[in-house]
C-alpha cells in the first residue's frame, strides 16, 4: 500500500538519494558488470554497486542513482532499468552508458498514481503496469507498454469497486496472466489514526478477460489477508516447475496490519483461474511470526523471510532491529527449515537471488556488516562470499543484469 507513507520508512529513506562521486576498482570502459546491488548508505544517499561477480576481490564500480527521485522500486530486465517517477508520473527507461553511468533514454507520461505491481506478459517485451490513482487511492489502471519500441499501447481502468464498506484503500497485491486471462489478487484497507491502518478480513481474486476487461470470475478468501504486496519492493509469488502459481499473504504489521490473520502460502494450480481451497501452508502457525518475501528455489522449495515479534518494539523500529530470519519451505510436505545465516535488518528488501543451484542473500547484520551470503539448498551449507563497505546501511536489492 504505497500511499500510506508513515509505514514505509525504508521506501521514504531511499527517495532521499543524492548524486555523489563514484569510486572504481577497475576501468569503466572495460568493465562489464553482471550484478547490481542497490544500496542505502549511512549518509542518506543511494547508489548502485555494480559487480563482475558476487565474490570478494572482483571488479566493481559504485555509481550514483540517476536522479534524487529514483528509488529502489525499479524494474530490471536484461540490464535495462525502468522506473515510474511518482512525482511527475513519467515512466522512464534507463541504460548504463559506456562509462557505466545510468542515463535516462526515454519516457512516457502516465496519469498521477502509485505503482503497485507489474507483470511481463509472457515471454515478450510487453510490460503490464498496475497503478492506483493518487487522488482517491481507490481506483486503479493498467498500462501496457511495448518496451522494445517504448510506447504505451493500452490504458484500461480496472473494474474493481472503489471500496468495501468503510475500507477504501485499494491494494493490487498479485497479478498473473494465463490463456488470455488476467488474474489479480487484491484487498482493501482503511486508516484508523494518523499513523495506523488495517486491512479487511477478505482477499479477492478476480479473473478478467484480457480483451474486454470484463470480470469473468470472482473468488473471495477469508483464510488470511493482504495477498502479496508491491513487487517492485519485494517478491511474493512465482510459478513452480509444474506451472502451479504459488503466492504468500502478508497480514503482518509491516503490510496488511491485520494481526488476527496468519501469514500463509496459497496455490493456484496450472491451467486454473481458481485458487485451490484445499491447499494452505500456515506459516505463522509454524514459526509463530509473520513473514515478508517469497522466492522460488526449484524442486518444490522456496525461501521466506520472517520477522521475530519478540525482538522489535513496534513498527517504529521494525526496520532497524536485527531480527529477520530466512527459512527453506518445502511446499509439498509443508516443512520449514531455518537457514544458518546472520540475523538481517530492513523490513522489506528484494535481496534474494536464486542462481545455478545456489541462493544468494544480501544481509545487513550486527556490527555494521553488509554481506552477500551463499546458501546451497542441496546440502544446507552457507558461506559468506562478499562484504560491502561499512558506510552502507542497507542492501535493498540484489539484481542479475544478464
C-alpha positions as CSV (number, residue, x, y, z in Angstrom):
1,X,0.0,0.0,0.0
2,X,2.2,2.7,-1.4
3,X,0.3,5.7,-0.3
4,X,0.4,5.1,3.5
5,X,3.7,6.8,4.0
6,X,4.1,6.5,7.8
7,X,4.5,2.8,7.3
8,X,7.2,2.9,4.5
9,X,10.2,4.3,6.3
10,X,12.8,2.5,4.2
11,X,11.0,3.5,1.0
12,X,11.0,7.1,2.2
13,X,14.6,7.0,3.0
14,X,15.5,5.7,-0.4
15,X,13.8,8.7,-2.0
16,X,16.5,10.9,-0.4
17,X,19.2,9.7,-2.8
18,X,21.7,12.4,-4.0
19,X,24.5,12.3,-6.5
20,X,28.0,11.7,-5.3
21,X,31.3,10.8,-6.8
22,X,31.7,7.2,-7.8
23,X,34.7,5.1,-6.9
24,X,36.0,2.3,-9.1
25,X,38.5,-0.5,-8.7
26,X,38.7,-1.0,-12.5
27,X,38.5,0.9,-15.7
28,X,34.8,1.6,-16.6
29,X,35.4,1.2,-20.3
30,X,36.5,-2.5,-19.9
31,X,34.1,-3.4,-17.1
32,X,31.0,-5.5,-17.9
33,X,29.0,-6.0,-14.7
34,X,26.8,-9.0,-14.1
35,X,25.3,-7.9,-10.8
36,X,23.9,-4.7,-9.2
37,X,23.4,-4.1,-5.5
38,X,21.1,-1.2,-4.7
39,X,22.4,0.4,-1.5
40,X,21.1,2.9,1.1
41,X,24.2,4.5,2.6
42,X,24.7,5.9,6.1
43,X,24.7,9.4,4.8
44,X,21.2,9.0,3.4
45,X,22.3,8.7,-0.3
46,X,21.5,5.8,-2.5
47,X,23.9,4.2,-5.0
48,X,24.4,1.1,-7.2
49,X,27.3,-1.2,-6.6
50,X,28.0,-2.9,-10.0
51,X,30.0,-6.1,-9.7
52,X,31.5,-8.6,-12.1
53,X,30.9,-11.4,-9.6
54,X,29.3,-11.7,-6.2
55,X,32.6,-12.8,-4.7
56,X,35.1,-10.6,-2.9
57,X,38.2,-9.2,-4.8
58,X,36.3,-9.0,-8.1
59,X,35.9,-6.0,-10.3
60,X,33.3,-3.5,-9.1
61,X,32.3,0.1,-9.5
62,X,30.0,2.3,-7.4
63,X,27.8,4.7,-9.3
64,X,25.1,7.3,-8.3
65,X,21.5,6.8,-8.9
66,X,20.4,8.9,-11.9
67,X,18.2,11.4,-10.0
68,X,17.0,12.1,-6.5
69,X,13.6,10.9,-7.4
70,X,14.9,7.4,-8.5
71,X,14.0,4.8,-5.8
72,X,14.6,1.1,-5.3
73,X,11.2,0.5,-6.9
74,X,12.5,-0.1,-10.4
75,X,12.0,-2.9,-12.9
76,X,15.1,-4.5,-14.3
77,X,15.3,-6.9,-17.3
78,X,18.4,-7.7,-19.3
79,X,20.4,-4.8,-17.8
80,X,17.8,-2.2,-18.8
81,X,16.1,-0.4,-15.9
82,X,12.5,1.0,-15.8
83,X,11.3,3.4,-13.1
84,X,7.9,5.1,-12.5
85,X,8.6,8.6,-11.2
86,X,5.7,9.3,-8.8
87,X,6.5,13.0,-8.5
88,X,5.7,13.7,-12.2
89,X,4.1,10.4,-13.3
90,X,6.7,9.7,-16.0
91,X,7.7,6.1,-16.7
92,X,11.4,6.3,-17.6
93,X,13.8,3.8,-19.3
94,X,17.4,3.9,-18.2
95,X,20.5,2.2,-19.5
96,X,24.1,2.0,-18.5
97,X,26.3,4.0,-20.8
98,X,29.9,3.2,-21.9
99,X,31.2,4.8,-18.6
100,X,28.7,2.7,-16.6
101,X,26.6,5.6,-15.5
102,X,22.9,5.2,-15.6
103,X,21.2,7.6,-18.0
104,X,17.6,8.2,-19.0
105,X,17.0,7.4,-22.7
106,X,13.2,7.7,-23.0
107,X,10.0,8.3,-21.0
108,X,6.2,8.0,-21.2
109,X,3.7,10.3,-19.4
110,X,1.1,8.5,-17.3
111,X,-1.7,9.7,-15.1
112,X,-0.9,10.5,-11.5
113,X,-0.7,7.4,-9.4
114,X,1.3,4.9,-7.3
115,X,2.9,1.9,-9.0
116,X,1.5,-1.2,-7.1
117,X,2.6,-4.1,-9.3
118,X,3.9,-5.1,-12.7
119,X,4.0,-8.2,-14.9
120,X,5.8,-9.2,-18.1
121,X,3.2,-10.5,-20.5
122,X,4.6,-14.0,-21.1
123,X,8.0,-14.3,-22.7
124,X,7.7,-10.9,-24.5
125,X,8.8,-7.3,-24.3
126,X,5.3,-6.3,-23.3
127,X,5.1,-4.9,-19.7
128,X,1.9,-4.5,-17.7
129,X,1.9,-1.9,-15.0
130,X,-0.8,-1.6,-12.4
131,X,-1.2,1.9,-10.8
132,X,-3.5,3.2,-8.1
133,X,-4.7,6.8,-8.5
134,X,-3.3,9.3,-6.1
135,X,-6.5,11.3,-5.6
136,X,-8.7,8.5,-4.4
137,X,-6.3,5.6,-3.7
138,X,-9.4,3.5,-4.6
139,X,-9.2,3.4,-8.4
140,X,-6.6,1.6,-10.4
141,X,-5.5,1.4,-14.0
142,X,-3.5,-1.0,-16.2
143,X,-0.9,0.5,-18.6
144,X,0.5,-1.8,-21.3
145,X,3.9,-0.8,-22.6
146,X,5.9,-2.1,-25.5
147,X,9.3,-1.8,-24.0
148,X,11.1,-2.6,-27.3
149,X,9.6,0.5,-29.0
150,X,9.0,2.1,-25.6
151,X,5.5,3.3,-26.3
152,X,2.1,3.0,-24.5
153,X,-0.1,0.6,-26.3
154,X,-3.1,0.3,-23.9
155,X,-4.6,2.1,-21.0
156,X,-7.5,0.5,-19.0
157,X,-9.4,1.2,-15.8
158,X,-9.6,-1.8,-13.5
159,X,-13.2,-2.8,-13.0
160,X,-13.0,-3.1,-9.2
161,X,-15.2,-1.4,-6.6
162,X,-13.8,1.8,-5.0
163,X,-14.4,0.4,-1.5
164,X,-15.9,-2.4,0.6
165,X,-17.9,-0.9,3.5
166,X,-15.5,1.6,5.1
167,X,-12.3,0.0,3.7
168,X,-11.5,2.5,0.9
169,X,-7.8,1.9,0.2
170,X,-7.2,-0.5,-2.7
171,X,-4.1,-2.6,-2.9
172,X,-3.2,-4.6,-6.1
173,X,-1.1,-7.4,-4.5
174,X,-0.7,-10.0,-7.2
175,X,-1.0,-10.4,-11.0
176,X,-0.8,-13.4,-13.3
177,X,-1.5,-14.0,-17.0
178,X,-2.7,-17.3,-18.4
179,X,-4.6,-18.2,-21.6
180,X,-5.5,-14.6,-22.4
181,X,-6.9,-14.1,-18.9
182,X,-5.6,-11.7,-16.4
183,X,-5.8,-13.0,-12.8
184,X,-5.4,-10.4,-10.0
185,X,-5.4,-10.7,-6.2
186,X,-6.4,-7.5,-4.3
187,X,-7.7,-6.3,-0.9
188,X,-9.0,-3.2,0.8
189,X,-7.5,-1.3,3.8
190,X,-8.6,1.7,5.9
191,X,-6.9,4.4,8.0
192,X,-7.5,4.1,11.8
193,X,-5.5,7.0,13.0
194,X,-2.9,9.4,11.6
195,X,-0.2,6.7,11.9
196,X,-2.2,3.5,11.9
197,X,-4.3,1.5,9.4
198,X,-5.6,-2.1,9.0
199,X,-6.8,-4.4,6.2
200,X,-10.1,-6.2,5.9
201,X,-10.5,-9.9,6.5
202,X,-11.1,-10.8,2.8
203,X,-8.8,-11.4,-0.1
204,X,-10.3,-11.0,-3.6
205,X,-9.2,-13.0,-6.7
206,X,-10.6,-11.6,-9.9
207,X,-10.2,-13.2,-13.4
208,X,-10.5,-10.7,-16.3
209,X,-10.9,-11.4,-19.9
210,X,-7.9,-9.6,-21.3
211,X,-9.6,-8.4,-24.5
212,X,-12.8,-6.9,-22.9
213,X,-11.5,-6.4,-19.3
214,X,-14.8,-7.9,-18.1
215,X,-14.6,-9.8,-14.8
216,X,-15.4,-13.4,-15.7
217,X,-14.8,-14.9,-12.2
218,X,-14.5,-13.5,-8.7
219,X,-13.4,-15.6,-5.7
220,X,-13.3,-14.4,-2.1
221,X,-11.0,-15.9,0.5
222,X,-11.0,-15.2,4.3
223,X,-8.3,-17.6,5.3
224,X,-5.8,-14.7,5.5
225,X,-5.5,-11.1,4.5
226,X,-3.4,-8.8,2.2
227,X,-2.4,-11.1,-0.6
228,X,1.1,-10.3,-1.9
229,X,2.4,-6.8,-1.9
230,X,4.3,-4.2,-4.1
231,X,6.5,-6.4,-6.2
232,X,8.9,-3.7,-7.2
233,X,9.9,-3.8,-3.4
234,X,9.8,-7.5,-2.8
235,X,8.7,-10.8,-4.4
236,X,5.6,-12.6,-3.2
237,X,4.7,-15.1,-5.9
238,X,6.1,-17.5,-8.5
239,X,5.3,-20.3,-10.9
240,X,6.8,-23.7,-10.0
241,X,8.3,-26.4,-12.2
242,X,4.8,-27.9,-12.9
243,X,3.3,-24.5,-13.7
244,X,1.4,-24.1,-10.5
245,X,1.2,-20.5,-9.2
246,X,2.1,-20.0,-5.5
247,X,1.8,-16.8,-3.5
248,X,2.0,-15.6,0.0
249,X,-0.3,-13.4,2.1
250,X,1.2,-10.7,4.2
251,X,-1.1,-9.6,7.1
252,X,1.8,-8.7,9.4
253,X,2.3,-5.3,10.9
254,X,4.5,-4.1,8.0
255,X,1.9,-4.7,5.3
256,X,-1.7,-5.7,6.0
257,X,-1.5,-4.9,9.7
258,X,-4.3,-7.4,10.4
259,X,-2.6,-9.5,13.1
260,X,-5.5,-11.7,13.7
261,X,-4.8,-13.4,10.3
262,X,-1.8,-15.7,9.6
263,X,0.9,-15.3,7.0
264,X,0.2,-18.2,4.7
265,X,1.1,-19.7,1.3
266,X,-1.6,-20.5,-1.2
267,X,-1.7,-22.2,-4.6
268,X,-3.5,-21.7,-8.0
269,X,-2.9,-24.9,-10.0
270,X,-1.7,-24.8,-13.6
271,X,-4.5,-24.1,-16.0
272,X,-6.9,-23.0,-13.3
273,X,-8.2,-19.5,-12.6
274,X,-9.4,-20.5,-9.2
275,X,-7.2,-20.6,-6.0
276,X,-7.1,-24.2,-4.7
277,X,-9.1,-24.0,-1.5
278,X,-7.7,-27.4,-0.3
279,X,-4.2,-26.0,-0.1
280,X,-2.9,-23.6,2.6
281,X,0.5,-23.6,4.3
282,X,0.1,-21.6,7.6
283,X,3.5,-20.0,8.1
284,X,2.6,-18.2,11.3
285,X,1.4,-21.4,12.9
286,X,4.8,-23.0,12.3
287,X,7.1,-20.1,13.2
288,X,4.8,-18.0,15.5
289,X,5.7,-14.9,13.5
290,X,4.7,-13.1,10.3
291,X,6.8,-13.2,7.1
292,X,7.5,-10.9,4.1
293,X,9.1,-12.1,0.9
294,X,8.7,-15.3,-1.1
295,X,11.3,-16.7,-3.6
296,X,11.3,-19.9,-5.6
297,X,14.4,-22.2,-5.4
298,X,13.2,-25.1,-7.5
299,X,12.1,-28.6,-6.8
300,X,9.1,-27.5,-4.8
301,X,11.2,-25.5,-2.4
302,X,11.0,-21.8,-1.6
303,X,12.6,-19.1,0.6
304,X,10.6,-16.9,3.0
305,X,11.9,-14.1,5.2
306,X,10.3,-13.7,8.7
307,X,10.3,-11.2,11.5
308,X,10.6,-12.0,15.2
309,X,8.0,-10.2,17.2
310,X,9.9,-10.6,20.5
311,X,12.8,-8.6,19.1
312,X,11.1,-5.4,17.9
313,X,9.1,-2.9,20.0
314,X,6.6,-1.7,17.3
315,X,6.7,-0.5,13.8
316,X,8.9,2.4,14.7
317,X,12.0,0.1,15.0
318,X,10.8,-2.8,12.9
319,X,13.2,-1.9,10.1
320,X,16.3,-1.2,12.2
321,X,16.3,-4.3,14.5
322,X,18.5,-7.3,13.6
323,X,15.6,-9.8,13.7
324,X,14.9,-11.3,10.2
325,X,15.4,-15.0,9.7
326,X,15.2,-17.0,6.4
327,X,13.6,-20.4,6.0
328,X,13.6,-23.0,3.3
329,X,10.0,-24.1,2.8
330,X,9.0,-27.5,1.3
331,X,5.8,-26.7,-0.5
332,X,4.8,-30.4,-0.8
333,X,5.5,-31.5,2.8
334,X,4.9,-28.0,4.3
335,X,8.1,-28.4,6.4
336,X,10.2,-25.3,7.2
337,X,13.9,-25.3,7.9
338,X,15.8,-22.3,9.2
339,X,18.8,-21.2,7.2
340,X,22.1,-20.7,9.1
341,X,22.9,-17.1,8.2
342,X,23.2,-14.0,10.4
343,X,20.0,-12.1,11.5
344,X,19.1,-9.4,9.0
345,X,17.6,-5.9,9.3
346,X,15.3,-4.0,6.9
347,X,11.5,-4.5,6.8
348,X,11.2,-5.3,3.1
349,X,14.0,-6.0,0.7
350,X,14.4,-7.7,-2.7
351,X,17.7,-9.2,-1.6
352,X,17.4,-12.9,-2.5
353,X,18.8,-14.2,-5.8
354,X,18.5,-17.8,-6.9
355,X,21.1,-18.9,-9.5
356,X,22.8,-22.1,-10.6
357,X,21.8,-24.2,-7.6
358,X,22.6,-21.5,-5.1
359,X,20.7,-18.9,-3.2
360,X,22.4,-15.5,-2.6
361,X,21.3,-13.2,0.3
362,X,22.1,-9.6,0.8
363,X,22.4,-9.4,4.6
364,X,22.7,-6.4,6.8
365,X,23.8,-7.8,10.2
366,X,25.0,-6.6,13.5
367,X,28.5,-5.0,13.7
368,X,27.9,-2.9,10.5
369,X,28.3,-5.9,8.3
370,X,26.8,-5.8,4.9
371,X,27.4,-9.0,3.1
372,X,26.3,-11.4,0.5
373,X,25.8,-14.9,1.8
374,X,25.6,-18.1,-0.4
375,X,23.3,-21.0,0.5
376,X,23.3,-24.4,-1.1
377,X,19.8,-26.0,-0.7
378,X,21.1,-29.4,-1.7
379,X,23.3,-29.8,1.5
380,X,22.3,-26.8,3.7
381,X,25.8,-25.3,3.5
382,X,26.2,-21.5,3.9
383,X,29.2,-19.3,3.4
384,X,29.9,-15.6,3.1
385,X,31.1,-14.6,-0.4
386,X,31.3,-10.8,-0.3
387,X,31.5,-7.8,2.1
388,X,30.4,-4.3,1.2
389,X,31.7,-1.1,2.8
390,X,30.8,-0.3,6.4
391,X,29.4,3.1,5.1
392,X,26.5,1.1,3.7
393,X,23.3,0.9,5.8
394,X,21.1,-1.4,3.8
395,X,21.5,-3.7,0.8
396,X,18.0,-3.1,-0.5
397,X,18.2,-5.0,-3.8
398,X,20.3,-7.7,-5.5
399,X,19.9,-8.0,-9.3
400,X,21.4,-10.1,-12.0
401,X,21.8,-8.0,-15.1
402,X,22.1,-10.6,-17.9
